[in-house]
Amino acid sequence: MVTAAQKKINNKYKLLLLTIIPIIAFFLSITLGRYSITIKEIFIILTSKLLQKDIDYPKVMETVIFQVRIPRIIAAMIVGSSLTVSGAVYQGMFKNPMVSPDILGTSAGAGFGAALAILLSFSSLGIQATAFMFGLIAVLLTYTISTKVGKGGNIMFVFILAGILVSTVFQSFISLSKYVADPYDKLPAITFWLMGSLASISQRDVYTILIPFLLGIVPLFLVRWHLNTLSFGEEEAKALGVDTKKLRFLVIICSTLLTASSISVAGMVGWVGLIVPHLARMVVGPDFKVLLPASALMGSTYLLLVDNIARSVAAIEIPLGILTSLVGAPFFIYLLLNTRKGWN
């Protein structure tokens, strides 16, 4: 029988290991690609930059590392962490293991925003901004419908129904956008964006996503001790002195920022926010004090590894959405068979 103290110590060691793994994955990922770079060369260049030493090495190597690979790696880790944390808190809030970050319509709204921006020939920054804005609009519509319809009833159930409704509407708009798009120019761009990719990530994109990422994840980490109460009933939570309405609103705002910003730069990457929280729950348990950091670390590592496969396994890059679905669907079946005790 494992005591609470032993479990706490075990979780500390697990979190330490989960912190080391993405760091190792980060440096190994820099070596992957058509331009060969060794770990030794990476450390030589990093040392040269950090210590301002004049070390002779090919300048193209520096460009590949700092302009191409590191921005993409950081973006993959941020997106993976964002989607996983959003999925974890939504699964706790809705008390439903089948919930994912797009439950309130964020993905569909952002997808339509991107499709519309591509139709209107916006720049890449304009596409990201429009996708982000429509992701927020979709959740605002869901929240408005839920608060109007769900008064005096099961508000969480109404949230799910409203999210399905809003998602369906925006998916219809996406289909309409694809139908009217130029089949030789706009349609391929829309289709490729919707499948998800980090191929065109730049340093600017990393700075763009970093702000909503911090605005979303920091508040969730600060209140993670209270997130466990969302899985209780309303009466139990109130007895503990927790205002569930305010906490729920904070969770929705923060998760929307994380999800919408991730989709705006990476496209519609599915399954990450659904399966990785389950995996984290299997490792550290359902307590949000350790589940949230574990989810963030495991999500960042997971999407980084998937992106490495996407850019390395074939001559042409495989869209992220295809890989996450291929990995996620069978893995989710396995998780469903092995996570009952984690939820209990």
PyMOL commands that set and color helices and strands:
alter all, ss='L'
color gray80, all
select helices_A, chain A and resi 4-31+39-50+59-94+106-119+124-149+155-180+186-195+203-222+227-231+234-239+244-266+272-284+288-312+320-338+340-343
alter helices_A, ss='H'
color red, helices_A
deselect
rebuild
show_as cartoon
